[in-house]
Amino acid sequence: MPKLSKPLISALNPTDQDVVVWDSSLPGFGLRAKASGVKTFVIQYRNRSGRSRRLSLGNLGKVTLDQARKEAVRLMGQVAAGGDPAEERRRI
């Protein structure tokens, strides 16, 4: 599991199925590359009930790697404090 970097993201070209590359320095933070070529930053975590949740942070191009990493740190902090960012977003 490599650390997400600009060269790694540029080299990532999915074939006929979605690919998720997880960041080695921030557990739960990754980049999903769809077969269509769309690349989206995501976080994945378990809520207090133990349910696995995945939340999109934004598409590459609209969100930079640094912005996505900062947002992932913020949201994972909420998770550590017992929050569920995906559920909060769903309520809005």
C-alpha positions, 0 to 999 in steps of 0.5 A, a space after each residue: 500500500 503506497 502513500 498517495 502522491 501526484 505521480 501515483 494518481 497520474 499513473 493509475 489507469 483502471 481497466 474494466 472495473 473500479 480500483 481503490 488505492 489506499 493511502 499508507 500514511 492515513 488509514 481509511 483514506 484512498 482514491 477510487 478510479 472508475 472504469 470511466 476514468 473518473 477519480 474520486 477521493 474517499 474515506 472508509 471507516 466503521 461507525 459505532 454500530 460496526 457498519 462499514 461506511 464510505 464517503 466521497 470527498 470530491 473528484 480529482 480536479 475539483 479537489 487537490 490531493 492536499 485538500 482531500 488529505 486535510 478533509 480526510 484527517 478532519 473527518 476521521 477525527 470526527 469518526 474517532 470522537 464517535 461521529 458518523 460523517 456519512 450519516 450527517 451528510 445524508 441528513 442534509 
